[in-house]
Amino acid sequence: MKEIVGIVLAGGQSRRFGEPKAFAKRDGKEFILYSVEALQHVVEEIVVVTRPEFMEHLPVMEHVSFIEDLKKYKGKGPLAGLFSAMSQCEAKWYIVLPCDTPFMNARMIKALQSHQNERWEAIVPRVNGQIQPLIAMYHDRVKGKIQSMLEKNELSMHRFLSVCHVNYVDLMDERAFVNINTKEEYERFIG
Ligand SMILES: Nc1nc2c(ncn2[C@@H]2O[C@H](COP(=O)(O)OP(=O)(O)OP(=O)(O)O)[C@@H](O)[C@H]2O)c(=O)[nH]1
């Protein structure tokens, strides 16, 4: 079993953005690569959970593999992506990132990781009072909890956190957590 694996969630619909967010660019580089690179020097391996039609557009990278959501939970959102990666790559801890945070960086991931401790099931940043469950660390112990939520079709990340033993850590770098969901946000932060 690996000590720590990175997960990049890139299987969403991007309905608000109107085209796949993973391939939107900042300074000529695809958003998804910012997520992969932020994790690259911190974790042993990275699993990108994405759609089959995206896979051929993604570059081959060392220690990075591309998988799909488990058939059973396809279309069920980030919790399904998280569970799919946890089931297909065993590790003690996971650090998850979405594919739409193009200012995320290794420094922030290391800051999060510095709170890693077996006492907790999840380490979740709070930035400007807002919790960030998709930019967080999860212990393998939460896998069963996610599965039972998915089985009940309960898909809320906040509801999931309510059943976990969570260490909320205040992080200050708001810019690293900028999340692009719409073309308006793209114009405002990257334009
Ligand atoms: N693997 C996987 N990732 C998902 C799924 N749904 C959302 N994500 C990812 O989770 C992150 C946050 O997703 P959202 O922005 O809430 O949803 P989205 O579907 O990408 O965008 P909207 O359609 O505009 O809501 C993004 O990185 C998505 O790619 C899913 O069902 N499977």
The ligand as a Gaussian input file, in Angstrom:
#p B3LYP/6-31G(d) Opt

LIG

0 1
 N      -14.345000      11.988000     -11.653000
 C      -15.346000      12.859000     -11.501000
 N      -15.082000      14.150000     -11.286000
 C      -16.127000      14.999000     -11.150000
 C      -17.473000      14.575000     -11.241000
 N      -18.272000      15.657000     -11.077000
 C      -17.462000      16.706000     -10.880000
 N      -16.164000      16.324000     -10.937000
 C      -14.977000      17.163000     -10.774000
 O      -15.091000      17.810000      -9.519000
 C      -14.629000      19.156000      -9.596000
 C      -15.725000      20.117000      -9.184000
 O      -16.772000      19.957000     -10.093000
 P      -17.907000      21.056000     -10.271000
 O      -17.311000      22.344000     -10.735000
 O      -18.721000      21.107000      -9.030000
 O      -18.810000      20.397000     -11.383000
 P      -18.582000      20.321000     -12.941000
 O      -19.452000      19.191000     -13.413000
 O      -17.146000      20.262000     -13.313000
 O      -19.148000      21.711000     -13.468000
 P      -20.698000      22.159000     -13.621000
 O      -21.328000      21.252000     -14.652000
 O      -20.633000      23.574000     -14.089000
 O      -21.311000      22.009000     -12.247000
 C      -14.152000      19.351000     -11.025000
 O      -12.766000      19.121000     -11.043000
 C      -14.900000      18.273000     -11.796000
 O      -14.218000      17.837000     -12.972000
 C      -17.721000      13.185000     -11.473000
 O      -18.872000      12.718000     -11.572000
 N      -16.630000      12.378000     -11.592000

